[in-house]
Amino acid sequence: MSSQTLPYGKILPVLLSFVVMGFVDIVGVSTGYAQKEFDLSPEMAQLIPSMVFVWFFVLSVPISILQNKVGKRKVLLAGIGATALGMAIPFVSFSYGIFLCSFVLLGIGNTLIQVSSNPLLREVVTAEKYPSILSVSQFIKAISSLLGPLLVAMLASRTGDWKNVFLVYGAVAICTGAWLAKTPIKETHEQASAGFKDCFRLLKDPVIAFMVFAIFLTVGIDVGMNTNIQGVLVSKFDLTLEDASLGISLYFFSLLVSRLLGAVILGKMSHVKFLKWSGWLTVIAFVCLMVSPSLETTLASIILVGLASANLFPLIFALTINRTPKRSNEISGLMTMAIVGGAVVPFIMGLIQKSAGVDFVFLVPAIAAVVLSFSYLKFGK
């Protein structure tokens, strides 16, 4: 593949799958609406994101092994199909149990998409272009995540039912799957089919082990922000649920802007150096957020967290894959398994909030950011 020419006909349908991947972030605003609609306790409401993110832990490694045999594109298509099915279920019947089933399918589908999409993208670009293209993919996901709360608000206002967002998501998923199904992609096959032991044996490599943990923390920070911004703004500044949703939109907008800039900067700057500064700026942003005295400075700090942390995931993922490209399937599986951090970190944040109060809820992601700030050392200075 020429380093100068990118095969956009193959890249675009893979990139579109990141739009579908972004659907998972609807869990943040959906949790608030479901809690109100079903009159749920906080514990029952937090079961909704758990139903999504637990599947990353359960299925990621088995799926990464399976895709060695069936191919990344087929796994990606299966994930898109599961997502479309999950979006249709609430319109067959609607109850809290059915709602959870919908998000179970969303979680399973998103797991398949996460495991397969990143390494499949690696198949259609050069190693040099991969980190910047991966940042573009995360930028696209950020657009999808940003539009979610806005789309929910618009549909709730114009149609009277916020759940109609699932119809839109289902239609987009079907169109994405149809385009990808018609796009031939030649995949490289690993020399030997890996098993569970081979996959987990990679964790003996200290760099891979730390980077898997880094993904755990990175996703934990992201989901922790997504699911707690509303509650913090309501508790500290007495906002309504609808007004507090602005904080989520601002967060996702900052992710979008940062990933767009990151795709440009990564073409000119050392990836390791970019990782270093992203980590330390995230720490500073969380310190600002925790000591913020007013609504205005809190919203500004939320934006800073998004701007600083947005490129951590693609940087960590791409640097690790490029370090050992022949084991991309297994590494992708391990890292996708670590997305379970999106269930664990917010849960710990909830415990902290219950015992110490809302002022300390962001202490957990702040500590995670400190750990991440040292990750660049694993790739050299």
Contacts in CASP RR format, 6 or more apart in sequence:
PFRMAT RR
TARGET T0000
AUTHOR 0000-0000-0000
METHOD contacts of the structure
MODEL  1
MSSQTLPYGKILPVLLSFVVMGFVDIVGVSTGYAQKEFDLSPEMAQLIPS
MVFVWFFVLSVPISILQNKVGKRKVLLAGIGATALGMAIPFVSFSYGIFL
CSFVLLGIGNTLIQVSSNPLLREVVTAEKYPSILSVSQFIKAISSLLGPL
LVAMLASRTGDWKNVFLVYGAVAICTGAWLAKTPIKETHEQASAGFKDCF
RLLKDPVIAFMVFAIFLTVGIDVGMNTNIQGVLVSKFDLTLEDASLGISL
YFFSLLVSRLLGAVILGKMSHVKFLKWSGWLTVIAFVCLMVSPSLETTLA
SIILVGLASANLFPLIFALTINRTPKRSNEISGLMTMAIVGGAVVPFIMG
LIQKSAGVDFVFLVPAIAAVVLSFSYLKFGK
1 7 0 8 1.000
1 124 0 8 1.000
1 125 0 8 1.000
1 126 0 8 1.000
3 126 0 8 1.000
3 128 0 8 1.000
3 129 0 8 1.000
6 125 0 8 1.000
6 129 0 8 1.000
6 133 0 8 1.000
7 124 0 8 1.000
9 183 0 8 1.000
10 124 0 8 1.000
10 183 0 8 1.000
10 185 0 8 1.000
11 121 0 8 1.000
11 124 0 8 1.000
11 125 0 8 1.000
11 133 0 8 1.000
13 176 0 8 1.000
13 177 0 8 1.000
13 179 0 8 1.000
13 180 0 8 1.000
13 183 0 8 1.000
14 76 0 8 1.000
14 117 0 8 1.000
14 120 0 8 1.000
14 121 0 8 1.000
14 124 0 8 1.000
14 180 0 8 1.000
14 185 0 8 1.000
15 121 0 8 1.000
15 136 0 8 1.000
15 137 0 8 1.000
15 140 0 8 1.000
16 140 0 8 1.000
16 176 0 8 1.000
16 179 0 8 1.000
16 180 0 8 1.000
17 76 0 8 1.000
17 80 0 8 1.000
17 113 0 8 1.000
17 117 0 8 1.000
17 176 0 8 1.000
17 177 0 8 1.000
17 180 0 8 1.000
18 117 0 8 1.000
18 137 0 8 1.000
18 138 0 8 1.000
18 140 0 8 1.000
18 141 0 8 1.000
18 144 0 8 1.000
19 140 0 8 1.000
19 141 0 8 1.000
19 143 0 8 1.000
19 144 0 8 1.000
19 172 0 8 1.000
19 176 0 8 1.000
20 80 0 8 1.000
20 83 0 8 1.000
20 113 0 8 1.000
20 144 0 8 1.000
20 169 0 8 1.000
20 172 0 8 1.000
20 173 0 8 1.000
20 176 0 8 1.000
21 110 0 8 1.000
21 113 0 8 1.000
21 114 0 8 1.000
21 117 0 8 1.000
21 141 0 8 1.000
21 144 0 8 1.000
22 110 0 8 1.000
22 141 0 8 1.000
22 144 0 8 1.000
22 145 0 8 1.000
23 83 0 8 1.000
23 87 0 8 1.000
23 106 0 8 1.000
23 110 0 8 1.000
23 144 0 8 1.000
23 169 0 8 1.000
23 173 0 8 1.000
24 52 0 8 1.000
24 106 0 8 1.000
24 107 0 8 1.000
24 110 0 8 1.000
25 144 0 8 1.000
25 145 0 8 1.000
25 148 0 8 1.000
25 226 0 8 1.000
25 252 0 8 1.000
26 148 0 8 1.000
26 149 0 8 1.000
26 152 0 8 1.000
26 165 0 8 1.000
26 169 0 8 1.000
27 48 0 8 1.000
27 49 0 8 1.000
27 52 0 8 1.000
27 103 0 8 1.000
27 106 0 8 1.000
27 226 0 8 1.000
27 227 0 8 1.000
28 49 0 8 1.000
28 226 0 8 1.000
28 227 0 8 1.000
28 230 0 8 1.000
28 248 0 8 1.000
29 148 0 8 1.000
29 149 0 8 1.000
29 152 0 8 1.000
29 230 0 8 1.000
29 245 0 8 1.000
29 248 0 8 1.000
30 48 0 8 1.000
30 103 0 8 1.000
30 152 0 8 1.000
31 45 0 8 1.000
31 46 0 8 1.000
31 48 0 8 1.000
31 49 0 8 1.000
31 227 0 8 1.000
32 45 0 8 1.000
32 230 0 8 1.000
32 241 0 8 1.000
33 152 0 8 1.000
33 162 0 8 1.000
34 40 0 8 1.000
34 45 0 8 1.000
34 48 0 8 1.000
34 96 0 8 1.000
34 99 0 8 1.000
35 42 0 8 1.000
35 44 0 8 1.000
35 45 0 8 1.000
36 241 0 8 1.000
38 44 0 8 1.000
38 96 0 8 1.000
38 99 0 8 1.000
40 96 0 8 1.000
44 96 0 8 1.000
46 227 0 8 1.000
46 346 0 8 1.000
46 347 0 8 1.000
46 350 0 8 1.000
47 100 0 8 1.000
48 99 0 8 1.000
48 100 0 8 1.000
48 103 0 8 1.000
49 223 0 8 1.000
49 227 0 8 1.000
49 342 0 8 1.000
49 343 0 8 1.000
49 346 0 8 1.000
50 343 0 8 1.000
50 347 0 8 1.000
51 100 0 8 1.000
51 103 0 8 1.000
51 104 0 8 1.000
51 107 0 8 1.000
52 103 0 8 1.000
52 104 0 8 1.000
52 106 0 8 1.000
52 107 0 8 1.000
52 110 0 8 1.000
52 343 0 8 1.000
53 107 0 8 1.000
53 223 0 8 1.000
53 339 0 8 1.000
53 340 0 8 1.000
53 341 0 8 1.000
53 342 0 8 1.000
53 343 0 8 1.000
54 340 0 8 1.000
54 343 0 8 1.000
55 104 0 8 1.000
55 107 0 8 1.000
55 108 0 8 1.000
55 109 0 8 1.000
55 110 0 8 1.000
55 111 0 8 1.000
56 107 0 8 1.000
56 110 0 8 1.000
56 111 0 8 1.000
56 114 0 8 1.000
56 336 0 8 1.000
56 337 0 8 1.000
56 338 0 8 1.000
56 339 0 8 1.000
56 340 0 8 1.000
56 341 0 8 1.000
56 342 0 8 1.000
57 337 0 8 1.000
57 339 0 8 1.000
57 340 0 8 1.000
57 343 0 8 1.000
59 108 0 8 1.000
59 111 0 8 1.000
59 112 0 8 1.000
59 115 0 8 1.000
60 111 0 8 1.000
60 114 0 8 1.000
60 115 0 8 1.000
60 333 0 8 1.000
60 334 0 8 1.000
60 335 0 8 1.000
60 336 0 8 1.000
60 337 0 8 1.000
60 338 0 8 1.000
60 339 0 8 1.000
61 196 0 8 1.000
61 199 0 8 1.000
61 200 0 8 1.000
61 330 0 8 1.000
61 333 0 8 1.000
61 334 0 8 1.000
61 337 0 8 1.000
62 196 0 8 1.000
63 75 0 8 1.000
63 111 0 8 1.000
63 112 0 8 1.000
63 115 0 8 1.000
63 116 0 8 1.000
63 333 0 8 1.000
63 336 0 8 1.000
64 115 0 8 1.000
64 194 0 8 1.000
64 199 0 8 1.000
64 329 0 8 1.000
64 330 0 8 1.000
64 332 0 8 1.000
64 333 0 8 1.000
64 334 0 8 1.000
64 336 0 8 1.000
65 193 0 8 1.000
65 194 0 8 1.000
65 195 0 8 1.000
65 196 0 8 1.000
65 199 0 8 1.000
65 329 0 8 1.000
65 330 0 8 1.000
66 75 0 8 1.000
67 74 0 8 1.000
67 75 0 8 1.000
67 115 0 8 1.000
67 116 0 8 1.000
67 329 0 8 1.000
68 189 0 8 1.000
68 190 0 8 1.000
68 193 0 8 1.000
68 194 0 8 1.000
68 329 0 8 1.000
69 193 0 8 1.000
71 116 0 8 1.000
71 187 0 8 1.000
72 116 0 8 1.000
72 117 0 8 1.000
72 119 0 8 1.000
72 120 0 8 1.000
72 123 0 8 1.000
72 187 0 8 1.000
72 329 0 8 1.000
73 116 0 8 1.000
73 120 0 8 1.000
73 180 0 8 1.000
73 185 0 8 1.000
73 187 0 8 1.000
75 112 0 8 1.000
75 115 0 8 1.000
75 116 0 8 1.000
76 112 0 8 1.000
76 113 0 8 1.000
76 116 0 8 1.000
76 117 0 8 1.000
76 120 0 8 1.000
76 180 0 8 1.000
77 177 0 8 1.000
77 180 0 8 1.000
77 181 0 8 1.000
78 109 0 8 1.000
78 112 0 8 1.000
79 108 0 8 1.000
79 109 0 8 1.000
79 110 0 8 1.000
79 111 0 8 1.000
79 112 0 8 1.000
79 113 0 8 1.000
79 116 0 8 1.000
80 109 0 8 1.000
80 113 0 8 1.000
80 173 0 8 1.000
80 176 0 8 1.000
80 177 0 8 1.000
80 180 0 8 1.000
81 109 0 8 1.000
81 173 0 8 1.000
81 174 0 8 1.000
81 177 0 8 1.000
82 105 0 8 1.000
82 106 0 8 1.000
82 107 0 8 1.000
82 108 0 8 1.000
82 109 0 8 1.000
82 112 0 8 1.000
83 105 0 8 1.000
83 106 0 8 1.000
83 109 0 8 1.000
83 110 0 8 1.000
83 113 0 8 1.000
83 169 0 8 1.000
83 170 0 8 1.000
83 173 0 8 1.000
84 170 0 8 1.000
84 173 0 8 1.000
84 174 0 8 1.000
85 105 0 8 1.000
86 101 0 8 1.000
86 102 0 8 1.000
86 105 0 8 1.000
86 106 0 8 1.000
86 166 0 8 1.000
87 102 0 8 1.000
87 106 0 8 1.000
87 166 0 8 1.000
87 167 0 8 1.000
87 169 0 8 1.000
87 170 0 8 1.000
87 173 0 8 1.000
88 166 0 8 1.000
88 170 0 8 1.000
89 98 0 8 1.000
89 101 0 8 1.000
89 102 0 8 1.000
89 105 0 8 1.000
90 98 0 8 1.000
90 99 0 8 1.000
90 102 0 8 1.000
90 163 0 8 1.000
90 166 0 8 1.000
91 163 0 8 1.000
91 166 0 8 1.000
91 167 0 8 1.000
92 98 0 8 1.000
94 163 0 8 1.000
102 166 0 8 1.000
111 336 0 8 1.000
111 339 0 8 1.000
114 332 0 8 1.000
114 336 0 8 1.000
114 339 0 8 1.000
115 332 0 8 1.000
115 333 0 8 1.000
115 336 0 8 1.000
116 332 0 8 1.000
117 137 0 8 1.000
118 134 0 8 1.000
118 137 0 8 1.000
118 317 0 8 1.000
118 321 0 8 1.000
118 332 0 8 1.000
119 321 0 8 1.000
119 328 0 8 1.000
119 329 0 8 1.000
119 332 0 8 1.000
120 185 0 8 1.000
120 187 0 8 1.000
121 130 0 8 1.000
121 133 0 8 1.000
121 134 0 8 1.000
121 137 0 8 1.000
122 130 0 8 1.000
122 321 0 8 1.000
122 325 0 8 1.000
122 328 0 8 1.000
123 185 0 8 1.000
123 186 0 8 1.000
123 187 0 8 1.000
123 188 0 8 1.000
124 185 0 8 1.000
125 133 0 8 1.000
127 322 0 8 1.000
127 325 0 8 1.000
130 318 0 8 1.000
130 321 0 8 1.000
130 322 0 8 1.000
131 266 0 8 1.000
131 267 0 8 1.000
131 271 0 8 1.000
131 314 0 8 1.000
131 315 0 8 1.000
131 318 0 8 1.000
131 319 0 8 1.000
131 322 0 8 1.000
132 262 0 8 1.000
132 263 0 8 1.000
132 264 0 8 1.000
132 266 0 8 1.000
132 267 0 8 1.000
133 263 0 8 1.000
134 314 0 8 1.000
134 317 0 8 1.000
134 318 0 8 1.000
135 259 0 8 1.000
135 262 0 8 1.000
135 263 0 8 1.000
135 266 0 8 1.000
135 311 0 8 1.000
135 314 0 8 1.000
135 315 0 8 1.000
136 259 0 8 1.000
136 263 0 8 1.000
137 314 0 8 1.000
138 255 0 8 1.000
138 259 0 8 1.000
138 310 0 8 1.000
138 311 0 8 1.000
138 313 0 8 1.000
138 314 0 8 1.000
139 256 0 8 1.000
139 259 0 8 1.000
139 260 0 8 1.000
139 262 0 8 1.000
139 263 0 8 1.000
142 252 0 8 1.000
142 255 0 8 1.000
142 256 0 8 1.000
142 259 0 8 1.000
142 310 0 8 1.000
143 256 0 8 1.000
145 252 0 8 1.000
145 255 0 8 1.000
145 256 0 8 1.000
146 249 0 8 1.000
146 252 0 8 1.000
146 253 0 8 1.000
146 255 0 8 1.000
146 256 0 8 1.000
148 165 0 8 1.000
149 245 0 8 1.000
149 248 0 8 1.000
149 249 0 8 1.000
149 252 0 8 1.000
150 249 0 8 1.000
151 165 0 8 1.000
151 168 0 8 1.000
152 162 0 8 1.000
152 165 0 8 1.000
153 162 0 8 1.000
153 242 0 8 1.000
153 245 0 8 1.000
155 161 0 8 1.000
155 162 0 8 1.000
155 164 0 8 1.000
155 165 0 8 1.000
155 168 0 8 1.000
156 162 0 8 1.000
190 326 0 8 1.000
190 327 0 8 1.000
190 328 0 8 1.000
190 329 0 8 1.000
191 326 0 8 1.000
192 198 0 8 1.000
194 327 0 8 1.000
194 329 0 8 1.000
194 330 0 8 1.000
198 330 0 8 1.000
199 330 0 8 1.000
199 333 0 8 1.000
199 334 0 8 1.000
200 334 0 8 1.000
202 208 0 8 1.000
202 324 0 8 1.000
202 327 0 8 1.000
202 330 0 8 1.000
202 331 0 8 1.000
202 334 0 8 1.000
203 209 0 8 1.000
203 212 0 8 1.000
203 334 0 8 1.000
205 324 0 8 1.000
206 378 0 8 1.000
207 320 0 8 1.000
207 323 0 8 1.000
207 378 0 8 1.000
207 379 0 8 1.000
208 320 0 8 1.000
208 324 0 8 1.000
208 331 0 8 1.000
208 334 0 8 1.000
210 375 0 8 1.000
210 378 0 8 1.000
211 316 0 8 1.000
211 319 0 8 1.000
211 320 0 8 1.000
211 335 0 8 1.000
211 375 0 8 1.000
211 378 0 8 1.000
212 334 0 8 1.000
212 335 0 8 1.000
212 337 0 8 1.000
212 338 0 8 1.000
213 338 0 8 1.000
213 371 0 8 1.000
214 312 0 8 1.000
214 316 0 8 1.000
214 371 0 8 1.000
214 372 0 8 1.000
214 375 0 8 1.000
215 313 0 8 1.000
215 316 0 8 1.000
215 317 0 8 1.000
215 335 0 8 1.000
215 338 0 8 1.000
215 339 0 8 1.000
216 338 0 8 1.000
216 339 0 8 1.000
216 340 0 8 1.000
216 341 0 8 1.000
216 344 0 8 1.000
217 341 0 8 1.000
217 345 0 8 1.000
217 368 0 8 1.000
217 369 0 8 1.000
217 371 0 8 1.000
217 372 0 8 1.000
218 309 0 8 1.000
218 312 0 8 1.000
218 313 0 8 1.000
218 316 0 8 1.000
218 368 0 8 1.000
218 372 0 8 1.000
219 313 0 8 1.000
219 338 0 8 1.000
219 339 0 8 1.000
219 341 0 8 1.000
219 342 0 8 1.000
219 345 0 8 1.000
220 341 0 8 1.000
220 342 0 8 1.000
220 344 0 8 1.000
220 345 0 8 1.000
220 346 0 8 1.000
220 365 0 8 1.000
220 368 0 8 1.000
221 282 0 8 1.000
221 305 0 8 1.000
221 309 0 8 1.000
221 312 0 8 1.000
221 345 0 8 1.000
221 365 0 8 1.000
221 368 0 8 1.000
221 369 0 8 1.000
221 372 0 8 1.000
222 309 0 8 1.000
222 313 0 8 1.000
222 342 0 8 1.000
223 341 0 8 1.000
223 342 0 8 1.000
223 343 0 8 1.000
223 345 0 8 1.000
223 346 0 8 1.000
224 342 0 8 1.000
224 345 0 8 1.000
224 346 0 8 1.000
224 349 0 8 1.000
224 365 0 8 1.000
225 251 0 8 1.000
225 302 0 8 1.000
225 305 0 8 1.000
225 306 0 8 1.000
225 365 0 8 1.000
226 248 0 8 1.000
226 251 0 8 1.000
227 346 0 8 1.000
228 346 0 8 1.000
228 349 0 8 1.000
228 350 0 8 1.000
228 353 0 8 1.000
228 361 0 8 1.000
228 362 0 8 1.000
229 244 0 8 1.000
229 247 0 8 1.000
229 248 0 8 1.000
229 251 0 8 1.000
229 302 0 8 1.000
230 241 0 8 1.000
230 244 0 8 1.000
230 245 0 8 1.000
230 247 0 8 1.000
230 248 0 8 1.000
231 244 0 8 1.000
231 358 0 8 1.000
232 298 0 8 1.000
232 358 0 8 1.000
232 361 0 8 1.000
232 362 0 8 1.000
233 239 0 8 1.000
233 243 0 8 1.000
233 244 0 8 1.000
233 247 0 8 1.000
233 295 0 8 1.000
233 298 0 8 1.000
234 240 0 8 1.000
234 241 0 8 1.000
234 244 0 8 1.000
235 358 0 8 1.000
236 295 0 8 1.000
236 298 0 8 1.000
236 358 0 8 1.000
236 359 0 8 1.000
237 295 0 8 1.000
237 298 0 8 1.000
239 295 0 8 1.000
246 299 0 8 1.000
247 299 0 8 1.000
247 302 0 8 1.000
250 299 0 8 1.000
250 302 0 8 1.000
250 303 0 8 1.000
251 302 0 8 1.000
251 303 0 8 1.000
251 305 0 8 1.000
251 306 0 8 1.000
253 303 0 8 1.000
254 302 0 8 1.000
254 303 0 8 1.000
254 304 0 8 1.000
254 305 0 8 1.000
254 306 0 8 1.000
254 307 0 8 1.000
254 310 0 8 1.000
255 306 0 8 1.000
255 309 0 8 1.000
255 310 0 8 1.000
257 307 0 8 1.000
258 306 0 8 1.000
258 307 0 8 1.000
258 308 0 8 1.000
258 310 0 8 1.000
258 311 0 8 1.000
259 310 0 8 1.000
259 311 0 8 1.000
259 314 0 8 1.000
262 274 0 8 1.000
262 310 0 8 1.000
262 311 0 8 1.000
265 274 0 8 1.000
266 274 0 8 1.000
266 311 0 8 1.000
266 315 0 8 1.000
271 315 0 8 1.000
271 318 0 8 1.000
271 319 0 8 1.000
271 379 0 8 1.000
272 319 0 8 1.000
272 376 0 8 1.000
272 379 0 8 1.000
272 380 0 8 1.000
272 381 0 8 1.000
273 376 0 8 1.000
274 311 0 8 1.000
274 315 0 8 1.000
275 312 0 8 1.000
275 315 0 8 1.000
275 316 0 8 1.000
275 319 0 8 1.000
275 375 0 8 1.000
275 376 0 8 1.000
275 379 0 8 1.000
276 373 0 8 1.000
276 376 0 8 1.000
278 308 0 8 1.000
278 309 0 8 1.000
278 310 0 8 1.000
278 311 0 8 1.000
278 312 0 8 1.000
278 315 0 8 1.000
279 308 0 8 1.000
279 309 0 8 1.000
279 312 0 8 1.000
279 369 0 8 1.000
279 372 0 8 1.000
279 373 0 8 1.000
279 375 0 8 1.000
279 376 0 8 1.000
280 373 0 8 1.000
281 304 0 8 1.000
281 307 0 8 1.000
281 308 0 8 1.000
282 305 0 8 1.000
282 308 0 8 1.000
282 309 0 8 1.000
282 312 0 8 1.000
282 369 0 8 1.000
282 372 0 8 1.000
282 373 0 8 1.000
283 366 0 8 1.000
283 369 0 8 1.000
283 370 0 8 1.000
283 373 0 8 1.000
284 304 0 8 1.000
284 308 0 8 1.000
285 301 0 8 1.000
285 304 0 8 1.000
285 305 0 8 1.000
285 306 0 8 1.000
285 307 0 8 1.000
285 308 0 8 1.000
285 309 0 8 1.000
285 369 0 8 1.000
286 305 0 8 1.000
286 362 0 8 1.000
286 365 0 8 1.000
286 366 0 8 1.000
286 369 0 8 1.000
287 366 0 8 1.000
288 297 0 8 1.000
288 300 0 8 1.000
288 301 0 8 1.000
288 304 0 8 1.000
289 298 0 8 1.000
289 301 0 8 1.000
289 302 0 8 1.000
289 304 0 8 1.000
289 305 0 8 1.000
289 362 0 8 1.000
289 366 0 8 1.000
290 359 0 8 1.000
290 360 0 8 1.000
290 362 0 8 1.000
290 363 0 8 1.000
290 366 0 8 1.000
292 298 0 8 1.000
292 300 0 8 1.000
292 301 0 8 1.000
309 369 0 8 1.000
312 372 0 8 1.000
316 335 0 8 1.000
316 375 0 8 1.000
317 335 0 8 1.000
319 379 0 8 1.000
320 331 0 8 1.000
320 335 0 8 1.000
321 328 0 8 1.000
321 331 0 8 1.000
321 332 0 8 1.000
323 379 0 8 1.000
324 331 0 8 1.000
345 364 0 8 1.000
345 365 0 8 1.000
345 368 0 8 1.000
348 364 0 8 1.000
349 361 0 8 1.000
349 362 0 8 1.000
349 364 0 8 1.000
349 365 0 8 1.000
350 361 0 8 1.000
352 360 0 8 1.000
352 361 0 8 1.000
352 363 0 8 1.000
352 364 0 8 1.000
353 360 0 8 1.000
353 361 0 8 1.000
END
